[in-house]
Amino acid sequence: MKTNLLLLLLFFMAFAPIVSFAQEEKPKLQYTVGGGASIDGNNLLWGLNLNNEINYKLGRRTSLNAAILFYQSLGNLENRGVSPGQKSIDQSSGIFITPTLKYDILQRDSGFILAFAAGPSLQLGGNTIEMNNFSGPENAPFISASKFQRIGLFLELEGEWKTKNPNIRNAIGISAYGADYYFPWYLNATYKVRFQAGK
């Protein structure tokens, strides 16, 4: 799987310059900050995400993005507890370092843009999950702790629109991350504010 991700990254890096020359538009630099809700689908946890992103416009429809997303779980999708009246200790967190190639699928005269982005993502993080030991004495629960340093696939669908300030745009992104043959592992809904950073 790591070989396939490497080939995908090399394809993006080789294909991006060809697309940019064909579209004949000067590059533009944008900075994006955002936040929203996340779901750890494998462990059935929900939480929040914070996103920082640099967007380098290659042409009229394509751009390269470099993003860092932080996720922290805050609760359980199921009402799981250690014992009656006690809160669950399940938690997960991670930092996702993600370069993507973004393509504008739809561009309206009103300024609305619908875009799709894809690329590899490095996750640094881990989780702590309480599990039942059905084979042990009295079915005593135990804690499973894992740390991650893994490369996965990141996909995002984003809608972007104008604001009254021409140098600021708003966006909402729905993204998914998968690794270790499990997709989507994380789902994110993120509200973003995008600033014109230069040319």
Helices and strands as residue ranges (DSSP letters): H 2-23, E 29-40, E 45-57, E 62-76, E 91-107, E 113-132, G 137-139, E 141-162, E 168-179, E 182-198
